[in-house]
Amino acid sequence: METTDARRPAARLLTAWGATRLVLLLFVLKVLVFPGPDVTSDVSVIYRDWADVLRTGTFPLNDVTWQYPPAAALAMLSPGLLPFLEYATAFFVLACVTDLAVLALLWHAGRGSGRSPRGAWVWVAGVPLLGPTVYARYDVMVTAVAVAALLAAGRHPRLAGALAGFGALLKVWPALVLVGMRGRGPWAAAAVAAAVSAVLFAVSMPGAFAFLTFQRERGTEVESLGALVFHVARHFGWDGEVLLHYGSVEFLGPHVGAVSTAALVLSALSFGWLLLWRLAASRFAAHTAADAAFVAVLVFTVTSRVISPQYMVWLIGLAAVCRCFRASRMRVPAALVLAASLVTVLEFPVLFGYVVASDPLGVALLALRNGLLVAAALLAARALWRDTAARTARERTVSTGPLSRTPSADTPATAP
């Protein structure tokens, strides 16, 4: 009887996952039609073309839309693991399998003292909120590596570091999961894993780091926080334009460079705050690494020149890891990220035309989504600081000492 009762939560979780993921697969396989522009063309056209080039032993040297670190090649080539399926179908199936692997990691991590199954439920509920875009990008695979790194941090710090280092070669941002890890082990392992992977790609395939030049040419993407300036300005005579530029829909025209520079400055300030936090933090608990990683990715996402819908997959994954720990301080920020994910699917792809046209409805959705992310970032940063860096009343008393105190009969003597 007890065994049956213990299995029921897992059965409910798997049932919810299976039902929602079946719907996602039906959308990406076009059995069902999702409103808005087709989000699967990135896989069926762009990823497939990149894979064709990668199979020749070189990176896409002349394609400015290739803006990914070298290990991303593995994701593009992964459909080759299922040669009996067409490229796009194989990619969608592997994305679904990766999704299930993340769920398994979160479910296992949520068991035991001080742990919670809510993390697994955040993943189950959060992913479908973004619609078919989740399976039509390789970000779910990157998120799986980052989740695995964070969940390994407690017992296997070197493995966690190695996963973070490899993840950085997939899409850079997983390096941020190192922020809250203590000791030299994870950092050294990350450096070794990243260096070895980088060297292997550099010597085996030409153009492994051409993406650095292409990334430098990016502008202000229409869904970013800074883009709100131009969405509003278009209603007051701003004479710029919206174009597909370096693989994303961006604003081009007067003052775009200044806004892009401001975004970079904000990112630099965010990095400075994270460094200050790390120097000030004195209390590290089991959940600290997850909370710190969530905060780091949140603040860099908000300040980025680009906030693509698939970026939300990262935040959902990290929020889910945080919620695996009952003591995590990220409950409200995680809920705000889920709310932002729901708004995201409305602004892309459902009503993306309104966003591109700077229509009031599109601008309102974008402002709401970005506002939720800003609120989540600020609240999360505040909670992290209070939990780990802010000095408690007891710590202040210990550091300064009481102004006057006389031993009482109940106070034990201290040996010299």
N, C-alpha and C positions, 0 to 999 in steps of 0.2 A: 504493500500500500504506500509506504513512504517513498519507494523507488518510483512508483507511478506518479505520485505528487511532484517529485523532483524533476520528472521529465516534462511535465506540462508546460512550464515556462519556456523551455527550449523548443517544444513543439509549436507553441504560439508564435515564438520569434521566427522560426523557420517558415511557418505558414504565411506570416505577414511578409517576410522577405520574398518568398516564392511568388506570392500573388502580385506584389508590386513590381518585381523584376520581370515577370512574364509580360506585364503590360509594357514595360520599357523595351523589351526585346521585340514585341509586336510593333512598336512605333519605329524603331531603327530598321527593322526588316520591311517596313512599309506595308505591313498587313493592316495596320491602323494608321490613319493620317493625323499627325500632330499639327495644330494650327501654327501658321507663320512659315518663314522660309525653311527649306530643307537643311537640317543640321548635319546630315550624314555625308554630304559631299566632301567634307574634309578627309574622311576616311576613304571613300570610294574613288576619289580623284587625287587629292593632294598627297595623302599618306601612301597610296598605292604607287604614285609616280616617284615619290622619294624612295620607296622600297626598291623600285626597279633600278634606280641610280645606285643605291647602296649595295645592291647585289653585284655590281661591277667592281666593287672594292674601293670606292671613293665616296666622299660626301657631296651633296649638291652644291658645288663650288660657285655656280653662277645663278643660284636661286636665292634672292634676298629674303624670301619668306621662310627659309630655313634658319631659324633663330634659336636653336636648341643645342645644349651641350652634347658631346659625342655619344654618350650612352643612350640617348634617345633613339639612336639607330636600332637598338635592340627591340624597342617597342614597335618601331615601324616594320621590322622584319619578323616580328613574333607570329603573324598569321601563317608563316611558313611551317609552324608546328602542326598546323591542321591542313595539310595539302589537299585533302579531299573536299575542302570547302572553298568557295570563292573568297577573294581577299577580304572584302568588307564584312561578309558574314563571319569569317573566321575571327576577325578583329573584335566584332561585337560579342561573340561567344567567349573569347578570352577576357574581355572586359568584365563580362558577367561572372566568370570563374574567379577573377581577381576580387570582385565585389564580395563574393561568397567567402573568399579567403580572409578578407578584412573582417567580415562578420565573425568568423571562427576565432580570430585573434582577440577580438573585443569580448566575445562571450567567455572565452577562457580567462581573460584578464579580469573580468567582472566577478569572478567567483572567489570566495575566501573572505577572511576577516578584513574589514575596512574597504571592501570592494563593492561594486554595484553593477547590476545588469543594465542600468540605464544607458551606459555607453553604447552597448549593442543596439539598444532601441533608438538612440539618436541616429546611428548609422542607417538603420532600417527605414526610419521615417524621413531622414534628411535627404538621402540620395534621390528618391523619386520626386521630391519637390522641385528639382532642377530639370525634370523632364528628360527627353532622350539625349540631350547634350552630354550627359555623363558617360554614356557608352560610345559616343561619337568623338571622344577625345582620349588621349592616352594618360590624362591626369589621374584617373582612378588607379593606374598602375604605379605612378609616382607616389600617390597618397598611401598606397599599401606599404611601400618601402619605409616611408616616414612613420607610419603607425607601428610597424614592426620594430623600428629603431627605438621609439619611445617606450614601448612595452617591454623591450629587452633591457632598458637602462638600469633597472633596479638590480637584477641578478647577473646580467652579462654586459657590463659597461663597454667592454672592448667590441663585442659584437654590435652593440648599439652604435658605437662610433663608426665602425666599418660600414654599417648600413647607411648611416647618415652621409658618409663620404661618397659612397656609391650613388646615393640618391642625388647628391649635388651634381653628379655627372649626368643625371637623368634630366633634371630641371632646376638646378641651382638652389631653390628654396628649401629643400630638406636639410641643407646645412644649418638652418636656423634651429633645428631641434636640439642642437648641441648647447644652446644658450644656457639652459638650466641644469646641465649635467655636471656633476662635480668630479674632481680628480683629473689627472693627466691622461688616464687610460683611454676614455672615449675620444678625446681630441687627437691623441697620437694615432689611434686606430683609424680615425676619419682621414687624417692627413695621409697616412700610408695607403689606404684604400683609394682615395681620390688620385693620389700621385701615380700609383701603379696603373689604375684604369686609364688615366690621361695619357701616360706614356705608351701603353698598349695601343690605344686608338691612334695616337700621333704617328707611331712608327708603322702601323699596319694600313692606315687609310688616309690619303691626302685630304686636307681641308677640315681636319677635326675641330679646329677652333676658328673657322671662318665666321661662325655665328656671332662672335664678339663684335665684328665690324658691322654686321647687319643690325644687331641690337642697338648699336649706338645711333643709328639713323631713325629710330622710332620717334613718333611725335606724341600728341595727346589723343588717346583713343576716346571715342564718343561716349563710352560708358564710365569713364573714370571720374573721380571727384573733381579734378580740374576742368573737365569738359563742361560742367554745369555753367561755368563762366561764359562759354561761347554759346551754349544753348540759350541762355538768357540774352546775350548780346545780339544774337541773330534777330531778335524781336525789336532791337533798337538800332538797326542799320549796319551791324557788323558785316563786312563784305568778304569774309572768308568763305570756305567751302568744305564740304564733307566728301572725302574720296577714299577708295580702297587703296591703302598706302602701306607697303611693307607687310602685307598679309592681314591687315586689320583696317576697320573703318575709322578714320582719324580726321580731326580738324586740321585744315591747312589754311594759313593766312596770317594777317597781322596779329602780333602779340602771342601767337601760339608758342613760339620759342620761349618767351618769358614765363608762361604758365608751366611749360615742361621743366624749365629750370627750377621754378618754385617747387615742383613736385620732387625733384632730386634733392633740393635743400631740405624739404620735410623728411625725406627718407634718411638723409644724413643726420638730422636732428633725432630721428627715431633711433638710429643706431647709437647715437650718443647717450640717449636715455637708457637704452638697454645695457650699455657699458657701465653707466652710473649705477643702475640697479644691481648688476652683477657684483660690483665693488662694494655696494652697501648691504647686499643680502647676507644675512647671518643665520637664518633658520631655513634649513632644507629638509623637506619631508618627502614621503614617497610620491606625492602628487606634484611636487614642485617642478620637475622637469617637464611634465605635460603642460602644466599651467603656463610656464615660461615660453614653451614652444608655441602654444596657442596665441599668447600675447604678441610674440615676435612676428609671427606670420600675419596676424591681424593688422598690426601697425604698418608693416611693409606693404600689405595689400591695399590698405586705405590710401597710403601716400604714393602709390605707384602711378605712373603715367598711363597704365593699362589695367583695367579691372574686367577681364573677360569672365563670362559666366562660369567657365570651368574652374576658375580660381576658387569658387565657392566649395568645390569638392574638397580642396585642401582643408578649408576651415571646418567643414562638417566632420572630416576625419579626425582632426586634432581636437575638436570639441567633444567628439565621441570618446577619445582617449581620456580626456579630463573627467568626463562623467563616469568613467570606470572607477574613480576614486571618490569615496563618500566625502572625504575631507576637501575636495577641490573647491576653490572659490569661484569657479567659472560657470556657475549655474545660470545666472542671468545673461552673461555674454553669450553663452551657448544657445540660449533660447532666442536671443536677438539674431544670431547667425541663421537659425532655422527660419525665422520670420523673413530675414533678408533673402534667403534662398527662394522662398515662395514668391516674393516680389520679383526676384531675378527672372524666373521663368516667364513672368508676364512681360517684362521689358525685353527679354530675349528668350525664345524667338517669337512669342505670341504677338507682341505689339512693337516689334523692332522697327518697323517702318515709321511709327510715330516718334520713336526716339531719334532716328536718323534725320527726320524732318523737323526736329525740335518742336513738335506739336505739344501744346500744354499738357495733354495726357501723358505723352512720353516723358516729358521733363519732370512731371510730378512723380511718376513711377521711379525714375532714375534718382530723383532727390530723396524719395522715401527709402529706396534700397541703400543708397550711399549714406544717408543719415543714420540708418540702423547699424551699418558697419562702423561708422564713426563712434556712435554711442557704445557699441560693443567694445571697440578698441579702448576707449577712455575708461570705461568701467572695469574692463579686464586689467588694464595697466594699474589702475588704482588698487584693485583687489590684490594683485600680485605684490605690489609694494607693501601694502599693509600686512600681508601674510608673511612676508619674508624679510623685509628691510626696515619697516617702521619699528622703532624701539618701543617695547611695552613698558608699562609703569614699573614692573618688577625690574626690568633691565636697567631703567634709568636709576632706580634706587640702588641697585648693586654697583653701578658704575660710579655714582657720585657719593654713595654712603649716606646713612641717616645723619641729620644735623645733630641730633642728641638722642642718646639711648642709654639707659642704665639697665644692667642685667637684672633679671627678676629671678625669683626662686625657681620658676618653671623653665628658665633658659639654661640649657646644658652648657657646661664650660667647654671651651675649645682648647684642645691640647696644643701646646707650643710646638 
